Amino acid sequence: MALLPTDPKQQKKLLIGVIPLLLATAYWFFYYQDVRSELDALAEANETLAVQNHNARLQAARAGTDHEQRFGILLDHIARLEQLIPRVEEVAGLLHAVNQRAHEAGVAIERFTPITSEPGPHYTREVHEIGVIGMYHDIGRFLAAIGSLDRIVTPVDFQTIGDHGPDRHGNLRLEARFRIQTYVLPPPAEEGGAHVPR
């Protein structure tokens, strides 16, 4: 029994049937398989990019919340610090409080002179010179009382001038001079965008 027909018409029919099969096989091996490999590679790259984009979105969302929280904490710190900085209208009361602390500590104020008022972009630096007479420990208590006022007031440039003689109980008194400085918030009409309203 012969596998191939011997009749020429039959051979033509067989050849016409086999040619499309050969063309389909050639298409599969030479073109479709390459295209399919490229498509698979593109699909894999697309999936990788989708995962990376998803992770980047999650990270950006976390970072955005993180930055908002940090910014909120920073605004809280600024608000608390500005509560320690006197406003212009509070300076007279603050100087009166310094005078009261001197009386409470048992020292006499001999000099209380404004020295400078230096406006800055956000605050005005005010400096006053103070001269006091009292016992060493009383002067120390006075300085500590100034440092613990409700508003920031800093004693600087402390120096003792010398003995001022004994008091009525025979205790040796000193004369001391120093400066106090504070930073003052401008009046509300002059405030820029740097301050957080209280």
C-alpha positions in Angstrom: 0.0 0.0 0.0 1.5 3.3 -1.1 1.5 6.4 1.2 1.6 8.9 -1.7 -0.9 8.7 -4.5 0.5 7.8 -7.9 -2.1 9.6 -9.8 -1.0 13.2 -10.9 -4.4 14.7 -10.1 -4.3 13.2 -6.7 -0.8 14.4 -6.1 -1.8 17.9 -7.0 -4.7 17.8 -4.6 -2.4 16.5 -1.9 0.1 19.2 -2.6 -2.6 21.9 -2.5 -3.7 20.5 0.9 -0.2 20.3 2.3 1.0 23.8 1.2 -1.4 25.7 3.6 -0.3 23.3 6.4 3.4 24.1 5.7 2.7 27.8 5.5 0.8 27.7 8.9 3.7 25.8 10.4 6.2 28.3 9.0 4.1 31.2 10.3 4.0 29.5 13.8 7.7 28.9 14.0 9.1 32.1 12.3 6.6 34.8 13.2 3.9 34.0 15.8 6.3 32.4 18.3 8.5 35.6 18.3 5.5 37.9 18.6 4.1 35.8 21.4 7.4 35.9 23.3 7.5 39.7 22.9 3.9 39.9 24.1 4.7 37.7 27.1 7.8 39.9 27.9 5.7 43.1 27.6 2.9 41.6 29.8 5.5 40.7 32.4 7.1 44.2 32.3 3.6 45.7 32.5 2.8 43.7 35.6 6.2 44.6 37.2 5.5 48.3 36.5 2.0 48.0 37.9 3.4 46.5 41.2 6.0 49.3 41.4 3.4 52.0 40.8 1.2 50.5 43.5 4.1 50.4 45.9 5.1 54.0 45.0 1.5 55.2 45.5 1.4 53.6 49.0 4.7 55.1 49.9 3.7 58.5 48.6 0.4 58.3 50.6 2.4 57.3 53.8 5.0 60.1 53.2 2.2 62.7 52.6 0.6 61.8 55.9 4.0 61.8 57.5 4.8 65.2 56.2 1.4 66.5 57.3 1.9 65.2 60.8 5.4 66.6 61.0 4.1 70.0 59.8 1.3 69.9 62.3 3.8 69.1 65.1 6.1 72.0 63.9 3.1 74.4 64.0 2.3 73.3 67.5 5.9 73.9 68.6 5.9 77.4 67.0 2.6 78.2 68.7 3.9 77.1 72.1 7.1 79.0 71.6 5.3 82.2 70.6 3.2 81.9 73.8 6.5 82.4 75.6 7.4 85.5 73.6 5.7 88.7 74.8 3.7 90.9 72.5 4.4 94.6 72.4 1.5 95.4 74.7 2.9 92.9 77.3 6.4 94.4 77.7 5.4 96.9 80.4 3.8 94.2 82.4 6.8 92.0 81.9 9.2 94.8 83.2 6.9 95.3 86.2 7.1 91.5 86.9 11.0 91.8 86.8 10.7 94.7 89.3 8.4 92.5 91.6 10.9 89.6 91.4 13.6 91.9 92.6 11.5 93.0 95.6 10.7 89.4 96.4 14.3 88.3 96.2 15.4 91.2 98.5 17.5 93.1 96.1 17.2 96.8 95.3 17.1 98.0 91.7 19.4 100.9 91.3 19.2 101.1 87.5 16.7 99.9 85.0 17.5 101.4 81.6 16.3 100.5 78.1 19.4 100.0 75.9 18.3 98.8 72.4 15.3 97.8 70.5 16.4 96.0 67.3 13.6 95.1 64.9 14.1 91.9 63.0 12.1 90.2 60.3 9.9 88.3 62.8 10.7 89.6 66.2 12.1 92.7 67.9 15.0 92.2 70.3 14.7 94.4 73.3 17.6 94.9 75.8 17.5 96.6 79.2 20.4 97.2 81.6 19.7 96.5 85.2 21.8 97.5 88.2 21.0 95.8 91.6 22.3 95.9 95.1 21.9 92.9 97.4 23.5 89.9 99.0 25.1 87.4 96.7 22.5 84.7 97.1 19.6 87.2 96.8 21.0 88.4 93.5 21.2 84.7 92.4 17.6 84.1 93.4 16.6 87.3 91.5 18.4 86.0 88.3 16.7 82.6 88.7 13.3 84.3 89.1 13.8 86.3 85.9 14.7 83.1 84.1 11.4 81.4 85.3 9.0 84.2 84.2 6.0 83.2 82.0 7.7 84.9 79.0 11.3 84.4 77.8 13.6 86.9 79.4 17.3 86.1 79.4 19.8 87.7 81.8 23.2 88.3 80.0 26.5 90.1 80.5 26.4 89.7 84.3 29.2 91.4 86.3 29.7 92.4 89.9 30.9 95.9 90.4 32.1 95.5 93.9 31.1 95.7 97.6 28.4 98.1 98.4 28.9 97.9 102.2 27.0 95.9 104.8 23.2 96.1 105.3 21.7 96.9 108.7 22.3 93.4 109.9 26.0 93.5 108.9 25.6 91.3 105.8 27.9 92.2 102.9 26.0 93.6 99.9 27.2 93.6 96.3 26.4 95.8 93.4 25.8 93.8 90.2 25.0 94.9 86.6 23.6 92.8 83.8 21.3 93.0 80.9 18.0 91.3 80.2 16.9 90.6 76.7 13.7 89.4 75.3 12.2 89.0 71.8 8.9 90.8 71.3 6.2 89.8 68.8 5.1 92.7 66.6 1.5 94.1 67.0 -1.1 92.1 65.1 -1.4 94.7 62.3 2.3 94.3 61.5 2.5 90.5 61.7 3.6 88.7 58.6 2.8 85.2 57.6 5.4 83.7 60.0 3.3 83.7 63.1 0.7 81.2 64.1 -2.3 83.0 65.7 -2.9 82.2 69.3 
